[in-house]
Amino acid sequence: MSDGPSPGAHVIARLLPVLSDQTRHQLRAMLADDIATRDALAPANHSLVGIAALISAHGRVPSIAEYDEARRGHPDWPHHNTLGRRYGTWLHAASAAAKLISPTPARARPRTAPTRPTRHDMIQAIVRCRLAVGD
């Protein structure tokens, strides 16, 4: 181990001023990650298995309380504080877990102004409602 910063550390230091606040926050969280609490052979995203499973099961991001409750049955899942430290915040950890489930982002649809329903559309909606509700 050398006494001074590595060339890679110097490159990162020069990049910091041009990075966004969010990226700097994420980088800080990654560098502060407590590697000693992690199994050296397990991939980093193994820690997201619990959140990913809950997102898949419920179709939404679990609350911390829901995660902690589910974690009781899975002692290998990291504590929510560990995930918060590792990813910056609970929501960043959940976002990373969601990307594991669906790594290809959906194409964003261009925003269009809402269209007003026509008279025909409204009549069809009323007929559908009447058929669903009855007389």
MIZADREN-470920 format. One record per residue (C-alpha): y, x, z negated; residue in one letter. Coordinates in nm, 4 decimals. Layout:
! residues N
<r north="Y" east="X" up="Z" rest="A"/>
...
//
This chain:
! residues 135
<r north="0.0000" east="0.0000" up="0.0000" rest="M"/>
<r north="0.3386" east="0.1458" up="0.0985" rest="S"/>
<r north="0.6444" east="0.1611" up="-0.1229" rest="D"/>
<r north="0.8821" east="-0.0139" up="0.1154" rest="G"/>
<r north="0.8768" east="-0.3380" up="0.3129" rest="P"/>
<r north="0.6523" east="-0.3413" up="0.6158" rest="S"/>
<r north="0.7895" east="-0.3625" up="0.9708" rest="P"/>
<r north="0.6682" east="-0.7228" up="0.9779" rest="G"/>
<r north="0.8730" east="-0.8019" up="0.6670" rest="A"/>
<r north="1.1798" east="-0.6530" up="0.8363" rest="H"/>
<r north="1.1247" east="-0.8744" up="1.1425" rest="V"/>
<r north="1.0980" east="-1.1828" up="0.9228" rest="I"/>
<r north="1.4131" east="-1.0824" up="0.7341" rest="A"/>
<r north="1.6035" east="-1.0552" up="1.0650" rest="R"/>
<r north="1.4788" east="-1.3987" up="1.1754" rest="L"/>
<r north="1.5797" east="-1.5830" up="0.8572" rest="L"/>
<r north="1.9438" east="-1.6491" up="0.9561" rest="P"/>
<r north="1.8394" east="-1.8340" up="1.2728" rest="V"/>
<r north="1.5680" east="-2.0482" up="1.1137" rest="L"/>
<r north="1.6314" east="-2.4076" up="1.0088" rest="S"/>
<r north="1.6533" east="-2.4934" up="0.6394" rest="D"/>
<r north="1.3215" east="-2.6773" up="0.6627" rest="Q"/>
<r north="1.1474" east="-2.3791" up="0.8236" rest="T"/>
<r north="1.2895" east="-2.1418" up="0.5601" rest="R"/>
<r north="1.1684" east="-2.3801" up="0.2866" rest="H"/>
<r north="0.8198" east="-2.3935" up="0.4408" rest="Q"/>
<r north="0.8101" east="-2.0158" up="0.4805" rest="L"/>
<r north="0.9153" east="-1.9721" up="0.1170" rest="R"/>
<r north="0.6384" east="-2.2121" up="0.0086" rest="A"/>
<r north="0.3802" east="-2.0289" up="0.2183" rest="M"/>
<r north="0.4818" east="-1.6905" up="0.0804" rest="L"/>
<r north="0.4759" east="-1.8241" up="-0.2755" rest="A"/>
<r north="0.1292" east="-1.9740" up="-0.2268" rest="D"/>
<r north="-0.0934" east="-1.8805" up="-0.5166" rest="D"/>
<r north="-0.3670" east="-1.7090" up="-0.3208" rest="I"/>
<r north="-0.5533" east="-1.6249" up="-0.6425" rest="A"/>
<r north="-0.6356" east="-1.9951" up="-0.6931" rest="T"/>
<r north="-0.7849" east="-2.0282" up="-0.3457" rest="R"/>
<r north="-1.1334" east="-1.9378" up="-0.2326" rest="D"/>
<r north="-1.0767" east="-1.6436" up="0.0002" rest="A"/>
<r north="-1.3492" east="-1.7646" up="0.2382" rest="L"/>
<r north="-1.2205" east="-2.1235" up="0.2663" rest="A"/>
<r north="-0.9669" east="-2.2017" up="0.5386" rest="P"/>
<r north="-0.6238" east="-2.3088" up="0.4165" rest="A"/>
<r north="-0.6580" east="-2.6580" up="0.5609" rest="N"/>
<r north="-0.9701" east="-2.7173" up="0.3506" rest="H"/>
<r north="-0.7202" east="-2.8030" up="0.0767" rest="S"/>
<r north="-0.6020" east="-3.0999" up="0.2866" rest="L"/>
<r north="-0.9435" east="-3.2664" up="0.3139" rest="V"/>
<r north="-0.8691" east="-3.5062" up="0.0275" rest="G"/>
<r north="-0.5374" east="-3.6300" up="0.1629" rest="I"/>
<r north="-0.6832" east="-3.6543" up="0.5141" rest="A"/>
<r north="-0.9767" east="-3.8619" up="0.3856" rest="A"/>
<r north="-0.7437" east="-4.1005" up="0.2038" rest="L"/>
<r north="-0.5145" east="-4.1333" up="0.5066" rest="I"/>
<r north="-0.8184" east="-4.2138" up="0.7219" rest="S"/>
<r north="-0.9509" east="-4.4658" up="0.4709" rest="A"/>
<r north="-0.6230" east="-4.6468" up="0.4011" rest="H"/>
<r north="-0.4268" east="-4.5884" up="0.7207" rest="G"/>
<r north="-0.1286" east="-4.4582" up="0.5241" rest="R"/>
<r north="-0.0182" east="-4.1682" up="0.3072" rest="V"/>
<r north="-0.1588" east="-4.2066" up="-0.0441" rest="P"/>
<r north="0.0683" east="-4.1922" up="-0.3451" rest="S"/>
<r north="0.0226" east="-3.8997" up="-0.5803" rest="I"/>
<r north="-0.1344" east="-4.1380" up="-0.8350" rest="A"/>
<r north="-0.3838" east="-4.2628" up="-0.5712" rest="E"/>
<r north="-0.4702" east="-3.9052" up="-0.4761" rest="Y"/>
<r north="-0.5174" east="-3.8041" up="-0.8408" rest="D"/>
<r north="-0.7424" east="-4.1047" up="-0.9010" rest="E"/>
<r north="-0.9576" east="-4.0230" up="-0.5979" rest="A"/>
<r north="-0.9591" east="-3.6549" up="-0.6969" rest="R"/>
<r north="-1.1506" east="-3.7375" up="-1.0167" rest="R"/>
<r north="-1.4590" east="-3.7854" up="-0.8001" rest="G"/>
<r north="-1.3871" east="-3.4703" up="-0.5971" rest="H"/>
<r north="-1.3242" east="-3.1758" up="-0.8294" rest="P"/>
<r north="-1.3019" east="-2.9423" up="-0.5283" rest="D"/>
<r north="-0.9787" east="-3.1107" up="-0.4124" rest="W"/>
<r north="-0.6738" east="-2.9147" up="-0.5289" rest="P"/>
<r north="-0.4290" east="-3.0635" up="-0.7769" rest="H"/>
<r north="-0.1308" east="-3.2389" up="-0.6156" rest="H"/>
<r north="0.1032" east="-2.9746" up="-0.7664" rest="N"/>
<r north="-0.0922" east="-2.7019" up="-0.5862" rest="T"/>
<r north="-0.0509" east="-2.8877" up="-0.2566" rest="L"/>
<r north="0.3191" east="-2.9361" up="-0.3266" rest="G"/>
<r north="0.3627" east="-2.5629" up="-0.3873" rest="R"/>
<r north="0.1516" east="-2.4684" up="-0.0871" rest="R"/>
<r north="0.3240" east="-2.7015" up="0.1621" rest="Y"/>
<r north="0.6680" east="-2.7375" up="0.0067" rest="G"/>
<r north="0.6428" east="-3.1063" up="-0.0902" rest="T"/>
<r north="0.3786" east="-3.3760" up="-0.1223" rest="W"/>
<r north="0.5010" east="-3.5362" up="0.2014" rest="L"/>
<r north="0.4789" east="-3.2058" up="0.3896" rest="H"/>
<r north="0.1191" east="-3.1708" up="0.2686" rest="A"/>
<r north="0.0455" east="-3.5278" up="0.3795" rest="A"/>
<r north="0.2057" east="-3.4583" up="0.7174" rest="S"/>
<r north="-0.0137" east="-3.1499" up="0.7633" rest="A"/>
<r north="-0.3213" east="-3.3554" up="0.6675" rest="A"/>
<r north="-0.2276" east="-3.6269" up="0.9163" rest="A"/>
<r north="-0.2059" east="-3.3621" up="1.1894" rest="K"/>
<r north="-0.5630" east="-3.2592" up="1.1081" rest="L"/>
<r north="-0.6765" east="-3.6139" up="1.1738" rest="I"/>
<r north="-0.4700" east="-3.6548" up="1.4911" rest="S"/>
<r north="-0.3641" east="-3.3089" up="1.6088" rest="P"/>
<r north="-0.2240" east="-3.4318" up="1.9390" rest="T"/>
<r north="0.1057" east="-3.6080" up="1.8804" rest="P"/>
<r north="0.1536" east="-3.9349" up="2.0604" rest="A"/>
<r north="0.4197" east="-3.9338" up="2.3268" rest="R"/>
<r north="0.7395" east="-4.0779" up="2.2029" rest="A"/>
<r north="0.8433" east="-4.3845" up="2.3920" rest="R"/>
<r north="1.1976" east="-4.3831" up="2.5208" rest="P"/>
<r north="1.4184" east="-4.6150" up="2.3237" rest="R"/>
<r north="1.5200" east="-4.9207" up="2.5138" rest="T"/>
<r north="1.7503" east="-5.1972" up="2.4125" rest="A"/>
<r north="1.5619" east="-5.5038" up="2.2892" rest="P"/>
<r north="1.5441" east="-5.7772" up="2.5474" rest="T"/>
<r north="1.6308" east="-6.1345" up="2.4646" rest="R"/>
<r north="1.3445" east="-6.3799" up="2.5043" rest="P"/>
<r north="1.3781" east="-6.6196" up="2.7923" rest="T"/>
<r north="1.3581" east="-6.9968" up="2.7547" rest="R"/>
<r north="1.0047" east="-6.9797" up="2.8963" rest="H"/>
<r north="0.9068" east="-6.7157" up="2.6333" rest="D"/>
<r north="1.0391" east="-6.9359" up="2.3533" rest="M"/>
<r north="0.8527" east="-7.2439" up="2.4787" rest="I"/>
<r north="0.5292" east="-7.0436" up="2.5013" rest="Q"/>
<r north="0.5805" east="-6.9151" up="2.1455" rest="A"/>
<r north="0.6354" east="-7.2709" up="2.0176" rest="I"/>
<r north="0.3203" east="-7.3938" up="2.1956" rest="V"/>
<r north="0.1144" east="-7.1021" up="2.0504" rest="R"/>
<r north="0.2508" east="-7.1777" up="1.7044" rest="C"/>
<r north="0.1691" east="-7.5510" up="1.7376" rest="R"/>
<r north="-0.1847" east="-7.4689" up="1.8499" rest="L"/>
<r north="-0.2318" east="-7.2266" up="1.5598" rest="A"/>
<r north="-0.0819" east="-7.4528" up="1.2927" rest="V"/>
<r north="-0.1811" east="-7.7900" up="1.4316" rest="G"/>
<r north="0.0096" east="-8.1192" up="1.4263" rest="D"/>
//
